[in-house]
């Protein structure tokens, strides 16, 4: 039988190597911008401006016009495939500044036609953020309660819930770290769609973890003569095919959307794809190994206590 959980220390190291750069990026943004992630106007408030230029241009060229006017936090992205239609997100500006920007854009790119121009207040973004934090907290409590009830017939059911929540936190850190790094490199900004992607990733990750835990519960009662590490490893191998097939199907669709879905949803799809990869990894290489480490007394030994061999029934 191929051994997976027996090499769990390497999985912990790999997770740390993935998470730490994201944490460093969040700290860098926190000290430079006051926020661990680069926030869009959905959260900070500002102006959404969609316009059409007289000739095709690159987003960086268009953004330079705003930068020359001192609007350094402006983000510019293309809309559609024509190459001359753009959307800009920037801080709220006075009417004379807007007119000056229009004149600069027209002088550089032939003409400018405003398609949509509106002010966005930060109140909605604050409400969405609060709702997302509450949703994550409620989800964690619901997962813990559900697993304690569902696994009440096996030893230490609370540990199953705690390990599932730990895997969920791992995925949250990976996704937010990814957004922080992309915010530094490519000025990606967090908007309401990011929160939607984050909650979707949590759902997929927890679902996959529960499937493996349920097989461990079945094998614990069925194979009383085996130690817990062997039971967990066997259960993981028995569900590995199902987990990979389910997640890979979703990832193939996300890759297609990332390549051909257009610029407007590219950031959302990229976050989902990274989250799916992290969720698949954490359910296999974090949640189950953490449970095995806990059940075999590794955590107790780590903090100087004496390990106890867990019961297998």
Secondary structure, 3 states (H helix, E strand, C coil): CCCCHHHHHHHHHHHHHHHHHHHHHHHHHHHHHCCCCCECHHHHCEEEEEEEECCCCCHHHHHHHHHHCCCCCCEEEECCCCCCEEEEEECCCCHHHHHHHHHHHHHHHCCEEEEEEEEECCHHHHHHHHHHHHHHHHHHHHHHHHHHHHCCCCCCHHHHHHHHHHHHHHHHHHHHHHHHHHHHHHCCCECHHHHHHHHHHHHHHHHHHHHHHHHHHHHHHHCCCCCHHHHHHHHHHHHHHHHHHHHHHHHHHHHHHHHHCCCCCHHHHHHHHHHHHHHHHHHHHHHHHHHHHHHCCHHHHHCCCCCCCCCCC
